[in-house]
Amino acid sequence: LIPVVVTCVIGLGVIVTLAFLVSTIGLWLTVAVSGIVMLAAGAVAAGVSTAAKWALVGRIRAGEHPLWSSFVWRTEVSDTFVEMVAAVWFANFATGTPALVWWLRSLGARIGRGVWCETYWLPEADLAVIGDGATVNRGCVVQTHLFHDRIMSMDSVTFDVGATLGPHSVVLPAARIGDHGTVGPASLVMRGEFVPAGSRWSGNPIGPWRE
């Protein structure tokens, strides 16, 4: 409920601000500065979501937690802030920009220089390691947890220097893509798999990429 209320409050704040500007500086000047208002709303949404993550769950480490534990439910609330607040006002519009990378770092992700990232789906950002020059394309999921027998199991996902994950692909916990390794679009990197440096793989689950 709280993330829904927060996103509605941000929306109301945008409407009130724009209405105030129209009444004070006129319609056309308001249109000219409306982008700044929306950027401010996005910054607030991103900041609130980051604050919620650290307040609710803090630093996330590899390990296991039972489904009925407080930790699991707190991570669900944190994810709801991301989906209902940050994604609506910020992340969906910031894909592929440095702003998204900065925000993911604020959530705990370790992201190097020159990274191209078109997704905010890093459920446990602390466990995502994205090396210099790596590419995580649109619609990808860096899935750092799995549920099995009512246990939430978490582990890191690593992209080495120059690694590429193709659009709409999923990589599961404990997987690693080596230096300049490539995973094609709509592919699934299974748990614990390693894509060797410089190699190309694709498929669901992945296999050697045959052209």
Number of C-alpha atoms within 10 A of each C-alpha: 7 11 21 13 12 17 20 14 12 19 15 12 14 17 13 12 14 19 14 13 18 15 10 11 10 12 13 11 12 20 13 9 12 16 11 12 16 17 13 16 20 22 17 17 25 26 17 18 27 21 16 22 25 15 12 16 17 14 14 17 12 16 11 15 16 15 16 11 11 13 16 17 14 16 19 15 19 23 21 19 26 26 19 19 26 27 20 16 24 23 26 15 14 19 18 20 14 15 15 22 26 12 21 24 17 19 24 20 19 17 22 18 13 14 21 24 23 22 23 26 20 20 19 25 25 23 26 24 19 25 21 18 19 26 24 25 20 20 17 24 21 28 25 24 24 15 13 10 7 11 16 18 17 22 24 23 26 22 27 21 21 22 28 24 30 21 20 17 23 22 25 22 24 21 22 24 29 21 21 21 23 24 29 18 21 18 22 23 28 17 18 14 15 15 23 15 16 13 16 19 22 21 16 13 13 18 15 12 13 7 3
